[in-house]
Amino acid sequence: MVRVLIVEDQKIMQKYFEYIILQNSEFKLAGTVSDAREAVKICNYSVIDLVLMDVQTFHNHDGLTAGKTIKEEHPGTKIVIVTSLIDPKVLERAKAGCADSLWYKDHGEEEISDVINRTLKGERVFPDMTPDVEMNWITSGEISPRQLEMLRLYICGMSYSEIAKKMNCSTSGVRWNFQEMITRAGYSCKEDLIAAALESKLIVTTLK
């Protein structure tokens, strides 16, 4: 019997994942919680075989950090990250030891079942890249990783000069990259670009 813990703060998604687990006679639902930190505690006093872990949970507690802690303390527990956050940092961190697999929530029921089964068999199941989202005239895939990192650092509070120092380029180069993103996407100002990046979950800064 595979004991499954669901970590999800949205009620409708809780019910969706519970339905998937309860349809399989080989699975036992060990519990459903809305806080990733609570999942760490449960794994410390209960034997859990599989955790379906949201990234942005109650109080913005980070499911990736919780997943990494569980993997370190309970190597036999499989972690499948389930998220709607398309921030490339999420996929990068998941692959780097925070999870065994990752599934984006906009995909179908058959696919999540397949990811779960393959993960339990020892596979690591990750998409090659994050999904694209529309950014007015372009998609997020048309923004280079370097430009995306500049945008992330600016949103996190760095000035152009601080970004330039961190990324080993000139301040005018940072300014040029921002202007190119704004122009190509068809926005009228930097604030519109930032708002679009945050609203689409292309960049997430609230995890803790």
N, C-alpha and C positions, 0 to 999 in steps of 0.2 A: 504493500500500500504506500503510495506516494503522498506524503503530508505536505500540503501547500498552504503558504501564507500569502495573502493578498495585501498589498500596501498601496492604497489609493484614496485620495481625499474627495473625489467626486462621487456622489451617491449613484448616479446612473452608470458610471464605469465600474463601481463596486459590484453592482447587480450583474453587469455584463460578464465580468470575470468569474463571479460566483457561478453563474449559469454554465459557463464553459467547463469549469472544474467539476461541478456536480453532475454533468452529463457523462462523465467518464468514471466507470465503476472502479478503476484502478487508483483513483485519486480520492483523498480525504481532505476536506477543507479544514485546516487547523485554526483559521481565524481570518478576519478582515480588519485592518486598522488603517487609520488615516494619517499616521505620523511615522516617518521613517525611523526616527529614534526609538519609537516603541517596538519596531520590528527587531532592532538590535537586541533589546531586552528579552523579547520572546525567544529569539534564537539562542540566547544564553541559558535559558532554563527549559526549553522544549526542543525535541528533535524535529527539525524542519528540513525537508528534502529539497523543496523548491520555493523560491520567493518571487512573486510577480511584483516588481518594484517600480512605482512611479518615481519620477525625478523630482518634481516640485510638489511636496506634500504639505501637510498641515504646518502652519507657522513658517512656510517656505523652507522647511527642513529638507536637506539635500539627500535624495535617495541614492545618488552615486556615492557619497561619502559613507552612508549607511551600508551600501552594498560592499564597498571595499573593506569595511570593518568586519562584516559578516564573513566575507571570503577569507580574511586573515585568521579569524578566530575559529571558523568552522569550514574548513576547506571542502568538505563533502557536500555542503549546501550549494545548490545551483541558484544563480541569480539571473533572472530575465528582466531587463529594464524595459518598461512599457511607457512610452512618452509621446507627447505631441510637440515637444520642443525640438525644433530643427537646428538649433545652434550647433555648429560643427564641434564645439568644445564638448558637448554632451556625448556625441559618438566617440570622440577621441578619448575622453576619460573612461567611458564604458569599456573600450577595447584595452585600456591600459591597466586593467586589474580591478575595476569596480563591478564587473559583471561577466557572465558567461555568454550572454546573448543580448540583443536589443531588437525591439519591435516597435514600429511607429503606429500610433493608435488609429490613423486614418486607413489602415489596411484591414483586410477582412478576417472573419472568424476562422476560416480554414487555415489561413496563414499563421495566426497566433498559435493554433493547435499544433501545426507542423513545427514551429519554432520551439514550443515547449517539449514536444516529443524528441526532437533532434538534440536539444540541450540535455535532456535527461540521459540520452545515450552517449553523452560525452562530447558532442560537437560544440563548437563556438560559432554562433550564427549571427553575423552582423551584415548590414547593407554595405555596399562599397562606398556609398556617399550619402549625404543627407538629401532629403527632397528639396526641390526648388520651390520658392514662393515668388509670386509676382511683386515687383517693386516698381509699380507704375508702368514705365515703358520697357523695362527689362525684367529678367528673373534674377534671383539671388545667385544663381550659378554663373552669371556674367560678371559678378564682382570677384576680383581676384582674392585669394587667401590673404595676401599682404594688405590689400585695401580693407578687407573685413577686420583684420587685426587692428588696423589704425582706427577704424570706426569703434571697435570694442573698447580700445584704450581711451578714446575720447569720451565715450559714454560713461566709462568708469571714473572719469574726472581728470584725466591728464590733459595738459595744454598741448598745442602743436609742437612747441619746443621740447617738451618732455617726451612726446611720442617720437620725435626725430632722434633724440638721444638714445632712447631705448631700442629703436629699430635701425640705428646706424645710418641715418640719412639726413638730409637738410630739412629745415623748417619749411622752406619753400616747396620742397618735394612733398611733404605731408599736405600742405595747402593745395597743391596741384591735384593730388589724388582725391581729396575731398571734393574739389570742384568738378573733377571728371565724373565721380559717382553721382553728384547732384545733377549735372548736365545730361549724362546718358540716361538716367532714370526719369528725367523730365520734371524734377522737383524745382520749386522756386527758391528754396533755401535749405540750409543744413538741418534746421529743426524738422523739416518735413521728412528728410532722409532718416533722421534718428527715430522719429515717431514710427515710421514704417518698419524699421528694423526691430523695434521693441514690440510693436503690435503683432507682427507676424511671427514672433518668437525666434527670429533669426539670431538675435543676441539676447541672452538672459543674464541679468546681473543680480537677481534677488535671492539666489540660492544661498543657504547658510547651514 
